[in-house]
Amino acid sequence: MKVLNLQCAHQHSFEGWFGSEEDFQAQRARGLIECPMCADKDIQKMPSAPRLNLGGRPAQEVPENNSDNLRPALSAADHPVDAGAGGTPPGANSVAQAAFLKALRHAVANTEDVGDRFTHEVRRMHYGDAEARSIRGKASLKETVELLEEGIDVMPLPPFVKETLQ
């Protein structure tokens, strides 16, 4: 099993597990690999170093990369780092990505999917015709703008949320 560090054209970093280098290349060529943050399929393999335990000192524990063990996002004040010209501390993107995905997973797990009835249901709740509850569903850009103009708070989610996080 090969664990590769991958990055999309938008510089979102993530990990991919493949049976071999050929398996990675074949899946990439067929467009089967996509960024979990933005669904971009322009994926590049990034350099990585193997973790070696050379004795003497115990190896550092590396947390598993799963939704139950994601690190919370930290502010720059929590970890002062000379960010250099780019302005982003090393590792900040992966911490922010992990926090974003954790929040999306929480939202998906704790809301009712009303699908195409979203605008109808959210209006009913807003005007007191239905009991308030946490919902998610589909709305066009026009419908979303209309809801916001009516004073109804809604938050668009990326289109990949349902497929990626459930």
Residue frames as a rotation matrix with the C-alpha (Angstrom) as fourth column:
MET 1
0.586 0.810 0.000 0.00
0.810 -0.586 0.000 0.00
0.000 0.000 -1.000 0.00
LYS 2
-0.592 -0.732 0.339 1.34
0.735 -0.662 -0.146 3.43
0.331 0.163 0.929 -0.97
VAL 3
0.457 0.636 -0.621 0.27
0.791 -0.611 -0.044 6.53
-0.407 -0.471 -0.782 0.93
LEU 4
-0.372 -0.573 0.730 0.81
0.866 -0.498 0.051 9.62
0.334 0.651 0.681 -1.21
ASN 5
-0.262 0.235 -0.936 0.67
0.407 -0.853 -0.328 13.29
-0.875 -0.467 0.128 -0.35
LEU 6
-0.270 0.288 0.919 -1.49
0.954 -0.046 0.295 14.92
0.128 0.957 -0.262 -3.02
GLN 7
-0.485 0.139 -0.864 -2.43
0.217 -0.937 -0.272 18.48
-0.847 -0.319 0.424 -3.91
CYS 8
0.376 0.683 0.626 -5.01
0.859 -0.004 -0.512 20.01
-0.347 0.731 -0.588 -6.22
ALA 9
-0.163 -0.408 0.898 -4.51
0.792 -0.598 -0.128 23.05
0.589 0.690 0.421 -8.47
HIS 10
0.543 0.439 0.716 -5.97
-0.063 -0.828 0.557 25.21
0.837 -0.348 -0.422 -5.66
GLN 11
-0.413 -0.894 0.170 -3.21
-0.372 -0.005 -0.928 24.00
0.831 -0.447 -0.331 -3.30
HIS 12
0.519 0.544 0.659 -5.48
-0.853 0.284 0.437 21.94
0.051 -0.789 0.612 -1.05
SER 13
-0.559 -0.781 -0.279 -3.33
-0.713 0.625 -0.320 19.13
0.424 0.020 -0.906 0.36
PHE 14
0.527 0.690 0.497 -4.67
-0.832 0.539 0.133 15.68
-0.176 -0.483 0.857 1.17
GLU 15
-0.521 -0.695 0.495 -3.62
-0.633 0.704 0.322 12.05
-0.572 -0.145 -0.807 1.41
GLY 16
0.460 0.651 -0.604 -4.38
-0.877 0.437 -0.197 9.20
0.135 0.621 0.772 -0.97
TRP 17
-0.140 -0.444 0.885 -3.90
-0.527 0.790 0.313 5.45
-0.838 -0.423 -0.345 -0.50
PHE 18
0.507 0.226 -0.832 -3.11
-0.859 0.217 -0.464 3.31
0.076 0.950 0.304 -3.53
GLY 19
0.933 -0.116 0.340 -2.05
0.060 0.983 0.171 -0.25
-0.354 -0.139 0.925 -4.24
SER 20
0.044 -0.940 0.339 0.92
0.887 0.193 0.419 0.93
-0.459 0.282 0.842 -6.30
GLU 21
-0.541 -0.316 -0.779 2.34
-0.054 -0.912 0.407 3.88
-0.839 0.262 0.476 -8.24
GLU 22
-0.978 0.191 0.087 0.70
0.123 0.187 0.975 2.43
0.170 0.964 -0.206 -11.37
ASP 23
-0.219 0.941 -0.257 -2.66
0.972 0.234 0.026 2.31
0.084 -0.244 -0.966 -9.57
PHE 24
-0.045 0.130 -0.991 -2.32
0.425 -0.895 -0.136 6.01
-0.904 -0.427 -0.015 -8.67
GLN 25
-0.806 -0.352 -0.476 -1.36
-0.236 -0.545 0.804 6.98
-0.543 0.761 0.356 -12.23
ALA 26
-0.824 0.544 0.160 -4.22
0.468 0.493 0.734 4.93
0.320 0.679 -0.660 -13.74
GLN 27
0.021 0.865 -0.502 -6.84
0.973 -0.132 -0.187 6.43
-0.228 -0.485 -0.844 -11.40
ARG 28
-0.219 -0.182 -0.959 -5.49
0.148 -0.977 0.152 9.93
-0.964 -0.109 0.241 -12.02
ALA 29
-0.973 -0.198 -0.119 -5.57
-0.092 -0.140 0.986 9.44
-0.212 0.970 0.118 -15.81
ARG 30
-0.565 0.824 0.049 -9.20
0.675 0.427 0.601 8.28
0.474 0.373 -0.798 -15.63
GLY 31
-0.482 0.353 0.802 -10.20
-0.327 -0.922 0.208 11.29
0.813 -0.162 0.560 -13.48
LEU 32
0.299 0.631 -0.716 -11.10
0.400 0.598 0.694 9.17
0.866 -0.494 -0.073 -10.46
ILE 33
-0.272 -0.450 -0.850 -9.09
0.962 -0.134 -0.237 11.20
-0.007 -0.883 0.470 -7.96
GLU 34
0.168 0.346 0.923 -10.49
0.353 -0.895 0.272 14.51
0.920 0.280 -0.273 -6.79
CYS 35
-0.813 -0.477 0.334 -9.80
-0.053 -0.511 -0.858 17.03
0.580 -0.715 0.390 -4.04
PRO 36
-0.333 0.715 -0.614 -12.04
0.903 0.430 0.011 16.49
0.272 -0.551 -0.789 -1.00
MET 37
-0.521 0.100 -0.848 -12.19
0.441 -0.818 -0.368 20.27
-0.731 -0.566 0.382 -0.45
CYS 38
-0.259 0.348 -0.901 -13.15
-0.558 -0.816 -0.155 21.56
-0.789 0.462 0.405 -3.91
ALA 39
0.536 0.486 0.690 -13.65
0.134 0.758 -0.639 18.45
-0.833 0.435 0.341 -6.13
ASP 40
0.427 -0.496 -0.756 -10.84
-0.876 -0.436 -0.209 19.58
-0.226 0.751 -0.620 -8.48
LYS 41
0.924 -0.069 0.376 -9.46
0.126 0.983 -0.131 16.68
-0.361 0.168 0.917 -10.53
ASP 42
0.584 -0.805 0.108 -6.15
-0.165 -0.247 -0.955 18.38
0.795 0.539 -0.278 -11.45
ILE 43
0.961 -0.154 0.230 -4.18
-0.186 0.255 0.949 16.42
-0.205 -0.955 0.216 -8.84
GLN 44
0.327 -0.926 -0.188 -0.41
-0.488 0.004 -0.873 16.38
0.809 0.377 -0.451 -8.41
LYS 45
0.696 -0.249 -0.674 1.72
0.616 0.690 0.381 14.08
0.370 -0.680 0.633 -6.27
MET 46
0.742 -0.422 0.521 3.74
-0.533 -0.842 0.076 16.05
0.407 -0.335 -0.850 -3.73
PRO 47
-0.244 -0.893 -0.377 7.14
-0.249 0.433 -0.866 15.13
0.937 -0.118 -0.328 -2.30
SER 48
0.797 0.436 0.417 7.01
-0.513 0.127 0.849 13.20
0.317 -0.891 0.326 0.93
ALA 49
-0.369 -0.929 0.030 9.51
-0.749 0.278 -0.601 11.69
0.550 -0.245 -0.799 3.29
PRO 50
0.193 0.427 -0.884 9.09
0.183 0.869 0.459 8.28
0.964 -0.250 0.090 4.88
ARG 51
0.593 0.020 0.805 8.78
-0.759 -0.322 0.567 8.14
0.270 -0.947 -0.175 8.65
LEU 52
0.123 -0.661 -0.740 11.83
-0.002 0.746 -0.666 6.28
0.992 0.084 0.090 9.96
ASN 53
0.911 0.039 0.411 12.35
-0.410 -0.021 0.912 4.97
0.044 -0.999 -0.003 13.45
LEU 54
0.319 -0.894 -0.314 16.10
-0.274 0.230 -0.934 4.71
0.907 0.384 -0.172 13.83
GLY 55
0.286 -0.182 -0.941 16.07
0.799 0.587 0.129 3.65
0.529 -0.789 0.313 17.48
GLY 56
-0.763 -0.645 0.036 17.48
0.496 -0.620 -0.608 5.75
0.415 -0.446 0.793 20.27
ARG 57
-0.832 0.555 -0.009 14.39
-0.458 -0.696 -0.553 7.94
-0.313 -0.456 0.833 20.58
PRO 58
-0.378 0.778 0.502 10.83
0.552 0.625 -0.552 6.66
-0.743 0.069 -0.665 20.47
ALA 59
-0.748 0.185 0.637 8.99
0.571 -0.310 0.760 7.55
0.339 0.932 0.126 17.29
GLN 60
-0.852 0.517 -0.080 6.57
-0.435 -0.785 -0.442 10.44
-0.291 -0.342 0.893 17.50
GLU 61
-0.416 0.791 0.448 2.97
0.607 0.608 -0.511 9.34
-0.677 0.060 -0.734 17.49
VAL 62
-0.973 0.192 -0.129 1.13
-0.222 -0.615 0.757 10.43
0.066 0.765 0.641 14.38
PRO 63
-0.364 0.903 0.228 -2.65
-0.352 0.094 -0.931 10.79
-0.863 -0.419 0.284 14.83
GLU 64
-0.511 0.306 0.803 -4.84
0.744 0.625 0.236 8.84
-0.430 0.718 -0.547 12.45
ASN 65
-0.944 0.208 -0.255 -6.49
-0.303 -0.852 0.427 10.93
-0.128 0.480 0.868 9.75
ASN 66
-0.550 0.835 -0.031 -10.16
0.719 0.492 0.491 10.31
0.425 0.248 -0.871 10.46
SER 67
-0.072 0.611 0.788 -13.13
0.079 -0.784 0.615 12.49
0.994 0.107 0.008 11.28
ASP 68
0.832 0.428 -0.352 -13.08
0.347 0.093 0.933 11.60
0.432 -0.899 -0.072 14.99
ASN 69
0.419 -0.783 -0.460 -9.46
0.782 0.054 0.621 12.63
-0.461 -0.620 0.635 15.47
LEU 70
0.259 -0.304 0.917 -9.07
0.694 -0.601 -0.396 15.91
0.672 0.739 0.055 13.60
ARG 71
-0.549 -0.521 -0.654 -7.13
0.823 -0.474 -0.313 18.70
-0.147 -0.710 0.689 15.24
PRO 72
0.581 0.755 -0.303 -8.97
0.686 -0.655 -0.318 21.95
-0.439 -0.023 -0.898 15.91
ALA 73
0.400 -0.407 0.821 -7.96
0.570 -0.591 -0.570 25.02
0.718 0.696 -0.005 13.96
LEU 74
0.190 -0.434 -0.881 -5.47
0.890 -0.303 0.341 27.19
-0.415 -0.848 0.329 15.78
SER 75
0.994 0.101 0.031 -4.90
0.105 -0.923 -0.370 30.88
-0.008 0.371 -0.929 15.44
ALA 76
0.355 -0.915 0.190 -1.48
0.226 -0.113 -0.967 32.30
0.907 0.386 0.167 14.63
ALA 77
0.201 -0.248 0.948 -1.32
-0.816 -0.578 0.022 33.57
0.543 -0.777 -0.318 18.23
ASP 78
0.895 0.184 0.407 -1.44
-0.393 0.757 0.522 29.97
-0.212 -0.627 0.750 19.49
HIS 79
0.486 -0.761 0.429 1.65
0.702 0.633 0.327 29.02
-0.520 0.143 0.842 17.49
PRO 80
0.687 -0.261 -0.678 3.85
-0.409 -0.910 -0.064 32.00
-0.600 0.321 -0.732 16.63
VAL 81
0.250 -0.570 0.783 5.71
0.750 0.625 0.215 31.16
-0.612 0.533 0.584 13.44
ASP 82
-0.350 -0.391 -0.851 7.77
-0.336 -0.796 0.504 33.29
-0.875 0.462 0.147 11.09
ALA 83
0.484 0.715 0.505 5.47
0.221 0.458 -0.861 32.86
-0.847 0.528 0.064 8.12
GLY 84
-0.558 -0.757 0.341 7.86
0.555 -0.035 0.831 34.44
-0.617 0.653 0.440 5.66
ALA 85
-0.931 0.105 -0.348 6.78
-0.297 -0.771 0.563 36.24
-0.210 0.628 0.749 2.51
GLY 86
-0.716 0.672 -0.190 3.79
0.223 0.477 0.850 33.98
0.662 0.566 -0.492 1.87
GLY 87
-0.515 0.499 0.697 2.10
-0.760 -0.642 -0.103 34.89
0.396 -0.583 0.710 5.14
THR 88
0.650 0.741 -0.170 0.80
-0.592 0.633 0.498 31.34
0.476 -0.223 0.850 5.83
PRO 89
-0.004 -0.672 0.741 2.50
-0.924 0.285 0.254 29.34
-0.382 -0.683 -0.622 8.59
PRO 90
-0.683 -0.276 -0.676 3.67
-0.553 0.800 0.233 25.85
0.477 0.533 -0.699 7.56
GLY 91
-0.886 0.361 -0.291 0.86
0.439 0.855 -0.276 23.34
0.149 -0.373 -0.916 8.14
ALA 92
-0.727 0.636 -0.258 -1.82
-0.302 -0.634 -0.712 26.02
-0.617 -0.440 0.653 8.45
ASN 93
-0.397 0.596 -0.698 -3.62
-0.874 -0.015 0.485 24.87
0.278 0.803 0.527 5.31
SER 94
-0.542 0.190 -0.819 -3.95
0.065 0.981 0.184 21.28
0.838 0.046 -0.544 6.53
VAL 95
-0.880 0.254 -0.402 -5.17
0.419 0.013 -0.908 22.42
-0.225 -0.967 -0.118 9.97
ALA 96
-0.591 0.681 -0.432 -7.74
-0.627 -0.725 -0.285 24.73
-0.508 0.102 0.855 8.37
GLN 97
-0.425 0.411 -0.806 -8.84
-0.665 0.462 0.587 22.00
0.614 0.786 0.077 5.94
ALA 98
-0.759 0.105 -0.642 -9.29
0.390 0.863 -0.320 19.53
0.521 -0.494 -0.697 8.79
ALA 99
-0.807 0.475 -0.351 -11.36
0.141 -0.422 -0.896 22.02
-0.573 -0.772 0.274 10.80
PHE 100
-0.501 0.616 -0.607 -13.48
-0.851 -0.479 0.216 22.85
-0.158 0.625 0.765 7.74
LEU 101
-0.469 0.293 -0.833 -14.18
-0.335 0.814 0.475 19.18
0.817 0.502 -0.284 6.98
LYS 102
-0.861 0.162 -0.481 -14.97
0.494 0.491 -0.718 18.47
0.120 -0.856 -0.503 10.64
ALA 103
-0.692 0.626 -0.358 -17.49
-0.291 -0.697 -0.655 21.34
-0.660 -0.349 0.665 10.68
LEU 104
-0.388 0.547 -0.742 -19.10
-0.886 0.003 0.465 20.12
0.256 0.837 0.484 7.44
ARG 105
-0.673 0.117 -0.730 -19.36
0.112 0.992 0.055 16.56
0.731 -0.045 -0.681 8.76
HIS 106
-0.866 0.357 -0.349 -21.03
0.353 -0.058 -0.934 17.90
-0.354 -0.932 -0.076 11.90
ALA 107
-0.540 0.682 -0.494 -23.49
-0.698 -0.690 -0.190 19.96
-0.471 0.242 0.849 9.83
VAL 108
-0.415 0.369 -0.831 -24.39
-0.647 0.522 0.555 16.99
0.639 0.769 0.022 7.62
ALA 109
-0.749 0.062 -0.659 -24.81
0.357 0.877 -0.323 14.66
0.558 -0.477 -0.679 10.61
ASN 110
-0.704 0.418 -0.574 -27.01
0.546 -0.198 -0.814 17.11
-0.454 -0.887 -0.089 12.52
THR 111
-0.549 0.567 -0.614 -29.39
-0.655 -0.748 -0.106 18.38
-0.519 0.344 0.782 9.83
GLU 112
0.081 0.680 0.729 -32.35
0.289 0.684 -0.670 16.96
-0.954 0.265 -0.141 7.96
ASP 113
-0.924 -0.380 -0.046 -31.96
0.040 -0.215 0.976 16.77
-0.381 0.899 0.214 4.18
VAL 114
0.040 0.995 -0.089 -35.14
0.081 -0.092 -0.992 18.22
-0.996 0.032 -0.084 2.65
GLY 115
-0.344 -0.273 0.898 -33.74
0.824 0.372 0.428 18.20
-0.451 0.887 0.097 -0.89
ASP 116
-0.688 0.090 0.720 -35.58
0.550 -0.584 0.598 20.34
0.474 0.807 0.352 -3.45
ARG 117
0.422 0.905 -0.052 -38.11
0.678 -0.278 0.680 21.46
0.601 -0.322 -0.731 -0.82
PHE 118
-0.393 -0.702 -0.594 -35.44
0.916 -0.245 -0.317 23.56
0.077 -0.668 0.740 0.94
THR 119
-0.916 0.008 0.400 -36.68
0.031 -0.996 0.089 27.07
0.399 0.094 0.912 0.02
HIS 120
0.028 0.999 0.017 -40.29
-0.152 -0.013 0.988 26.10
0.988 -0.030 0.152 0.81
GLU 121
0.402 0.116 -0.908 -39.40
0.733 0.555 0.395 24.55
0.550 -0.824 0.138 4.18
VAL 122
-0.592 -0.702 -0.397 -37.05
0.802 -0.461 -0.380 27.33
0.084 -0.543 0.835 5.31
ARG 123
-0.715 0.437 0.546 -39.70
-0.220 -0.882 0.417 29.96
0.663 0.178 0.727 4.51
ARG 124
0.325 0.876 -0.355 -42.35
0.104 0.341 0.934 27.98
0.940 -0.341 0.020 6.44
MET 125
0.115 -0.360 -0.926 -40.05
0.964 0.265 0.017 27.90
0.239 -0.894 0.378 9.47
HIS 126
-0.842 -0.520 0.146 -39.11
0.491 -0.849 -0.197 31.57
0.226 -0.094 0.970 9.15
TYR 127
-0.590 0.685 0.427 -42.74
-0.440 -0.717 0.541 32.71
0.676 0.131 0.725 9.02
GLY 128
-0.673 0.247 0.697 -43.88
-0.686 0.145 -0.713 30.39
-0.277 -0.958 0.071 11.84
ASP 129
0.316 0.840 -0.440 -45.84
-0.936 0.351 -0.003 27.91
0.152 0.413 0.898 9.69
ALA 130
0.631 -0.197 -0.750 -43.55
0.097 0.980 -0.176 25.01
0.770 0.038 0.637 10.65
GLU 131
0.942 -0.320 -0.104 -41.50
0.123 0.040 0.992 24.08
-0.313 -0.947 0.077 13.70
ALA 132
0.555 -0.810 -0.188 -37.92
-0.817 -0.488 -0.309 25.36
0.159 0.325 -0.932 13.53
ARG 133
0.769 -0.416 0.486 -35.30
0.170 0.866 0.471 22.68
-0.617 -0.279 0.736 12.94
SER 134
-0.131 -0.892 -0.433 -31.89
-0.545 -0.300 0.783 22.36
-0.828 0.339 -0.447 11.31
ILE 135
0.718 0.419 0.555 -32.26
0.243 0.597 -0.765 21.51
-0.652 0.684 0.327 7.63
ARG 136
-0.478 -0.757 -0.445 -30.20
-0.328 -0.316 0.890 21.37
-0.814 0.572 -0.097 4.46
GLY 137
0.363 0.613 0.702 -31.23
0.508 0.501 -0.700 20.99
-0.781 0.611 -0.130 0.85
LYS 138
-0.487 -0.513 0.707 -30.98
0.858 -0.128 0.498 22.36
-0.164 0.849 0.502 -2.65
ALA 139
0.586 0.603 -0.541 -31.53
0.394 -0.796 -0.460 25.95
-0.708 0.057 -0.704 -3.74
SER 140
0.407 -0.423 0.810 -30.48
0.832 -0.193 -0.519 27.86
0.376 0.885 0.273 -6.81
LEU 141
-0.704 -0.699 -0.124 -28.34
0.703 -0.662 -0.259 30.99
0.099 -0.270 0.958 -6.55
LYS 142
-0.555 0.582 0.595 -31.43
-0.131 -0.767 0.628 33.09
0.822 0.270 0.502 -7.31
GLU 143
0.491 0.780 -0.388 -33.46
0.245 0.303 0.921 31.36
0.836 -0.547 -0.042 -4.58
THR 144
0.017 -0.590 -0.807 -30.60
0.988 0.134 -0.077 31.79
0.153 -0.796 0.585 -2.10
VAL 145
-0.888 -0.336 0.315 -30.38
0.331 -0.941 -0.073 35.52
0.321 0.040 0.946 -2.82
GLU 146
-0.137 0.928 0.348 -34.15
-0.180 -0.369 0.912 35.88
0.974 0.062 0.217 -2.44
LEU 147
0.503 0.284 -0.817 -34.03
0.659 0.485 0.574 34.12
0.559 -0.827 0.057 0.95
LEU 148
-0.423 -0.762 -0.490 -31.25
0.906 -0.354 -0.232 36.40
0.004 -0.542 0.840 2.14
GLU 149
-0.808 0.174 0.563 -33.15
0.030 -0.942 0.334 39.49
0.589 0.287 0.756 0.94
GLU 150
0.280 0.959 -0.047 -36.15
-0.012 0.053 0.999 38.29
0.960 -0.279 0.027 2.99
GLY 151
0.075 -0.337 0.938 -33.92
-0.929 -0.366 -0.057 38.21
0.363 -0.867 -0.341 6.07
ILE 152
0.960 0.218 0.176 -33.70
-0.263 0.920 0.291 34.41
-0.098 -0.325 0.941 6.16
ASP 153
0.111 -0.990 0.083 -30.19
-0.926 -0.073 0.370 33.31
-0.360 -0.118 -0.925 7.11
VAL 154
0.980 0.066 0.187 -28.90
0.007 0.932 -0.362 30.50
-0.198 0.356 0.913 4.91
MET 155
0.136 -0.987 -0.090 -25.41
-0.674 -0.158 0.722 29.22
-0.726 -0.038 -0.687 4.24
PRO 156
0.749 0.090 -0.657 -24.49
-0.615 0.462 -0.639 27.68
0.246 0.882 0.401 0.88
LEU 157
0.366 -0.638 0.678 -22.42
-0.275 0.621 0.734 24.50
-0.889 -0.455 0.051 1.12
PRO 158
-0.524 -0.609 -0.596 -20.05
-0.777 0.054 0.627 23.18
-0.350 0.791 -0.501 -1.53
PRO 159
0.297 0.755 -0.584 -21.73
-0.928 0.372 0.010 20.77
0.225 0.539 0.811 -3.97
PHE 160
-0.219 -0.470 -0.855 -19.54
-0.330 0.861 -0.388 17.82
0.918 0.197 -0.344 -2.94
VAL 161
-0.468 -0.049 0.882 -20.67
-0.875 -0.110 -0.471 17.79
0.121 -0.993 0.009 0.70
LYS 162
0.524 0.781 0.340 -23.29
-0.817 0.574 -0.058 15.04
-0.240 -0.247 0.939 0.44
GLU 163
0.814 -0.206 -0.542 -21.12
-0.184 0.795 -0.578 12.64
0.550 0.570 0.610 -1.55
THR 164
-0.089 -0.996 -0.016 -17.92
-0.197 0.033 -0.980 13.24
0.976 -0.084 -0.199 0.41
LEU 165
-0.657 -0.304 0.690 -19.04
-0.629 -0.284 -0.724 13.49
0.416 -0.909 -0.005 4.00
GLN 166
0.358 0.845 0.398 -21.85
-0.932 0.296 0.210 11.02
0.059 -0.446 0.893 4.52
